[in-house]
Amino acid sequence: MSQSGIESRIADLIVAVLRDRDESLGPDDLNRPVAELDLDSLDLVELHQHLERALRVRGDLNDTARFAYLSDYTAYFSKLASQG
């Protein structure tokens, strides 16, 4: 899968998780600060784990805990997925 294909898949996965919490959220919200989306630390851990399972990669929660934007997750997990 191409890099843009991986990023698109990750964005779709994140949007699906967001919509489970609030159906009004969508792709435009990926560029909003995490703090504006009313996601608590447990929500972010669950997002991290969901992406790990879907992409079959292993990330570091210490890294993702500091992400200010959901788009940071896309870049991070895209890099992990492209490494195999």
SERO-4910 file (N, C-alpha, C, O; in steps of 0.05 Angstrom, whole numbers):
BEGIN
 pado doro    nc1    nc2    nc3   cac1   cac2   cac3    cc1    cc2    cc3    oc1    oc2    oc3
  Met    A     17    -24      0      0      0      0     18     25      0     38     26     14
  Ser    A     10     44    -16     26     69    -17     24     85      9      6     80     25
  Gln    A     42    104     13     42    120     37     16    135     39      4    137     61
  Ser    A      6    147     17    -19    161     19    -42    143     24    -62    150     37
  Gly    A    -40    118     14    -61     98     20    -62     90     49    -83     87     61
  Ile    A    -38     88     61    -36     82     90    -48    105    106    -64    101    124
  Glu    A    -40    129     99    -50    153    113    -80    155    111    -94    162    130
  Ser    A    -91    149     88   -120    151     84   -134    130    101   -155    135    113
  Arg    A   -123    106    102   -134     84    118   -134     92    148   -154     88    162
  Ile    A   -112    103    157   -109    112    185   -130    133    191   -143    133    212
  Ala    A   -132    153    173   -152    174    177   -180    162    179   -196    171    196
  Asp    A   -186    143    162   -213    130    163   -217    116    190   -239    117    201
  Leu    A   -196    102    199   -198     88    225   -203    108    248   -219    103    266
  Ile    A   -189    131    247   -192    151    268   -220    162    267   -233    166    288
  Val    A   -229    169    244   -256    180    241   -277    160    251   -297    168    264
  Ala    A   -273    135    246   -292    114    255   -293    114    286   -315    112    298
  Val    A   -270    116    299   -269    117    328   -283    143    338   -298    142    358
  Leu    A   -277    165    325   -290    190    333   -320    189    331   -335    198    349
  Arg    A   -330    177    310   -359    176    305   -372    157    325   -396    159    330
  Asp    A   -358    137    335   -369    121    357   -375    137    381   -394    131    396
  Arg    A   -360    158    385   -364    176    408   -385    198    402   -401    205    419
  Asp    A   -383    209    377   -400    231    370   -403    230    339   -384    235    324
  Glu    A   -428    224    331   -433    221    302   -428    246    285   -426    245    261
  Ser    A   -427    269    298   -424    294    283   -394    299    276   -388    316    259
  Leu    A   -376    283    287   -347    287    281   -341    273    254   -353    253    247
  Gly    A   -321    285    240   -314    274    214   -286    281    207   -270    289    224
  Pro    A   -279    277    181   -251    281    172   -240    309    178   -216    312    183
  Asp    A   -257    329    178   -247    356    183   -236    359    212   -220    377    218
  Asp    A   -245    342    229   -237    343    258   -209    332    262   -198    335    284
  Leu    A   -198    319    242   -171    307    245   -150    329    249   -128    324    260
  Asn    A   -156    353    241   -136    375    243   -142    393    267   -129    414    271
  Arg    A   -161    385    284   -167    401    308   -150    391    331   -142    367    331
  Pro    A   -144    408    350   -129    399    374   -145    378    389   -170    380    391
  Val    A   -131    358    399   -144    337    414   -160    349    438   -182    339    444
  Ala    A   -150    369    450   -163    382    473   -190    393    466   -208    395    484
  Glu    A   -195    400    441   -221    411    433   -242    389    428   -265    395    425
  Leu    A   -233    364    427   -251    343    419   -263    328    443   -277    308    439
  Asp    A   -258    337    467   -269    324    491   -261    295    493   -278    278    500
  Leu    A   -236    289    486   -226    262    489   -209    261    514   -191    277    518
  Asp    A   -215    241    531   -198    239    555   -175    219    550   -173    208    528
  Ser    A   -158    215    570   -135    198    566   -143    170    559   -129    157    544
  Leu    A   -164    160    571   -173    132    564   -182    131    535   -176    111    521
  Asp    A   -196    151    525   -204    151    497   -179    150    479   -179    136    458
  Leu    A   -159    164    486   -134    165    470   -119    139    471   -107    131    451
  Val    A   -119    126    494   -107     99    496   -122     80    479   -110     63    464
  Glu    A   -149     81    479   -165     64    463   -161     69    433   -160     50    417
  Leu    A   -158     94    425   -152    101    398   -125     88    390   -123     76    368
  His    A   -105     92    406    -79     81    401    -80     50    397    -69     40    378
  Gln    A    -94     37    415    -96      8    414   -112     -1    389   -105    -21    377
  His    A   -132     14    382   -148      8    359   -131      9    333   -132     -8    316
  Leu    A   -114     30    332    -96     33    309    -75     11    308    -69      1    287
  Glu    A    -65      4    331    -46    -18    332    -58    -44    321    -46    -58    305
  Arg    A    -82    -51    331    -95    -76    322   -101    -75    292    -95    -94    278
  Ala    A   -112    -53    283   -120    -51    255    -97    -52    236    -98    -63    214
  Leu    A    -74    -40    244    -51    -38    227    -30    -60    232    -10    -63    218
  Arg    A    -35    -75    254    -16    -96    262     12    -85    267     32    -96    257
  Val    A     13    -64    282     38    -51    290     39    -47    320     18    -51    333
  Arg    A     62    -40    330     64    -35    359     75     -7    362     97      0    354
  Gly    A     59     11    375     67     38    381     74     41    410     72     23    426
  Asp    A     84     65    417     91     71    444     72     91    456     69    114    445
  Leu    A     57     84    476     37    102    489     50    127    499     37    148    499
  Asn    A     75    126    507     89    150    517     92    170    494     91    195    499
  Asp    A     96    161    470     98    179    447     71    191    440     69    216    438
  Thr    A     50    175    438     24    185    429     10    202    451     -7    218    444
  Ala    A     17    198    476      5    213    497     10    243    495     -5    259    506
  Arg    A     32    250    481     39    278    478     28    291    453     33    315    448
  Phe    A     14    276    437      4    287    411    -18    308    416    -37    304    432
  Ala    A    -14    331    404    -34    353    407    -56    351    387    -78    362    392
  Tyr    A    -52    338    364    -71    337    342    -75    308    334    -57    291    336
  Leu    A    -99    302    325   -105    275    315    -88    269    290    -81    246    285
  Ser    A    -81    290    275    -64    285    251    -36    275    259    -23    262    243
  Asp    A    -28    280    284     -3    269    294     -4    238    295     16    225    290
  Tyr    A    -28    228    301    -31    198    301    -28    187    273    -16    166    269
  Thr    A    -39    202    254    -36    193    226     -7    191    218      1    170    206
  Ala    A      8    211    223     37    211    216     52    189    230     68    175    218
  Tyr    A     47    187    256     61    167    273     55    138    264     73    122    259
  Phe    A     29    132    261     22    104    254     28     98    225     32     75    217
  Ser    A     28    119    208     36    115    180     65    106    178     72     89    163
  Lys    A     81    119    194    110    112    195    113     84    205    129     69    194
  Leu    A     99     76    226    101     49    237     92     29    216    105      8    212
  Ala    A     70     34    203     59     15    183     77     12    159     79     -9    148
  Ser    A     90     34    151    108     32    128    134     18    134    148      9    116
  Gln    A    141     16    160    165      1    168    160    -29    168    179    -45    171
  Gly    A    135    -37    165    129    -65    164    121    -75    190    114    -99    192
***
